[in-house]
């Protein structure tokens, strides 16, 4: 789906536009789609008619949170279609084309609130609402840059906290360990093109995501790299070099993207792209997962998960459905 959203800073913004603004230390908010073909730039504070956003340390709308319940139901989940895609991926893994891939789909849903109402009712580290198009309430940081240090938190691995020994199970699951290690290795490799000083600050730590009905445990790692001073001058090039996010593609990245475009059967659009804010000196950004899109009068929740040689199709499909929720508590 093509979105018609006004950018107040450039007519047709691209990564060079980001370079120009950041070099001048002009603050702005940016939204980049999965394919890196659609970039939106907004001044700070952005007009609330164009966009609503919330980052950990910044928002353009301070309206009090609405704690109303959201009734969300999945209209259909085509397991057989998912199974065919899963089998195709498994064959590509056996052929040595890829070692893992993030398989996603757009599930039709019904909701009893507007996207804007859901924006104000939801809790998340990163939130974004583009009027009448989509809403994001993401728990996942893409990259931060503070004090010339590039920091990322790739998130791989999700489990229902109510499952007996849930934390122990996910931290010791061979498939989850393998998937996480490969993503971390790919991020370190990408960062090594930007810096000679790259390190893992935290490995496979647990965070909790709460909803009205359950708590999810999610596994992340923290990876850092030391940048040269004046990194702002080439911020667009930096972002372009590490996008799309490793956690929502696969390994190797280019081969995984080629397969994703071939088999997923829908346009990810802005789902699994990134949203970010540049303050003039620092940067914060989130991966646009936990994503509801409006298409005409219909709504779709886009979700997915990582597939490796050790994956079980029913378990992966269950994880995909577990990620269809609105974080309200």
Secondary structure, DSSP 4 states (H G I P E B T S, - for coil): -------SS-SS--HHHHHHHHHTT--EEEEE-TTS--EEEEESSPPTTT-EEEETTEES--PPPP-----EEES---HHHHHHHHHHHHHHHHTTS-SEEEEEEEEEEEESS-HHHHHHH---SEEEEETTTEEEEE--EEEEEETTEEEE--EEEEEETTSTTHHHHHHH-HHHHHHHHHHHHHHHHHHHTT-S-EEEEEEEEEEEEE-SS-EEEEEEEEEEEEPPTTGGGGHHHHHHHHPSPGGGSEESHHHHHHHHHHHS-S--TTTTSEEEEE-SS-EEEEE--SEEEEETTEEEEEEEEEEETT--HHHHHHHHHHT------
